[in-house]
Amino acid sequence: MRKEISSGGVVIFGNTILLLKKYNGDWVLPKGRVEKGETLPAAALREVQEETGVKANIIDYIGEINYKYKSIQYNEIVSKIVYWYQMESFSMECRPQRSEGFISAKFIHQNKVLEILKYKDEREIIKKFLKLKK
């Protein structure tokens, strides 16, 4: 079984959270693979900036999620761990990374995020973040 490690961010600006909309209509949090020799926080910051154009600062570690998926590229099951960080942006200016299949990047009010996020594991990270925030 192939293993992947990724890192991502729950990026806030005031009471909004940054989300990406994929070409298929799914809304997701920004994240990506950790490169060789890269730290988890550095990967999270890099991926957020690459995928959304947003420069952010890490505030806190939120937690990790684990899941498996079938890779079309490798024709096998991949076990993936994603490490999530709370981040803060000082601007709402963002742009989606179209080469990765994102068609929109937006800051969405935190009360709406759980309704529109596609994946259960990402909704759980948002719930954990909202508890930490209180």
Secondary structure, DSSP 8 states (H G I E B T S, - for coil): -EEEEEEEEEEEETTEEEEEEETTS-EE--EEE--TT--HHHHHHHHHHHHH---EEEEEEEEEEEEEEEETTTTEEEEEEEEEEEEEES-------GGGTEEEEEEEEHHHHHHHB--HHHHHHHHHHHHHH-
